[in-house]
């Protein structure tokens, strides 16, 4: 399957979610869908990124936007992370890297001098019609949520 490019419809996928649910991307048609891929639950950068989205949830909701976090962690681990951080959005488990592969976020990284495969922090905005509107790659957590909100406000104007 080819990675979606800006302006193309994102293929539908179904993944296990927090809240004992199975989520399909198409479940969110009619709303903006913000998919943020992050490396690992309960790590400093991933916690800060999730907290920034959490703290701005009223702004996202007002802009008809649903947020979903995605990593390779299990749903069980996600449940603990979501509860501990009081995230008001779902976290999806992509342990088989189905969605990660589609969006090409699995990259080789250097960790303690060794090459390891991991998720490159990335965010994708899907429009109400299911088309990919914007992609942020190699995301830095500081100010990222503000950047996403700025784009959503521009789209809403």
Phi, psi and omega in degrees: 000134181278141178298136180294143175250165182305131179091355178257156179287134178280127178302145180286141177220159180231129181223156176288139186231163170298160182081017179056041181243163166244128186247136173251142178301324181293346177299340187254012176303143182095352178228161169284142179237119179257112177260119175243123180265133180221155187294312189199137176300151173063025173253157188303309182295319181291325177294313179299319180297312179298320179296322179296317176295317179301313185292340180253017187300325179297322178294317179296316180298318179296336180261020176057043184238130175258135179254137174223128175265145183223130170213180180273000179295157179288161177300322180300314178294319177302318181302316179295317180296313181299315181295312182300322183264359181054045178288129180270016181229162182279155173242132181257142176265119178244056184296333178267005175062026180297306180286323177301319179292317179304315182270003176054050180257355176278122183227159171280131180233155174266123177227114181055041176083001180245148175277125177228152176273132179203171179280129172275122183306118186212151179226141182229134177252120180253134182282169180302337179268004178090005179269149177285123182263318185206150176229131172247123179243158182051048184294138168260133187296323183297117176080359183297313180301321178298320178297317180296314179298322179300316179295316179298322178294322177296317179296326182283339184287000000 
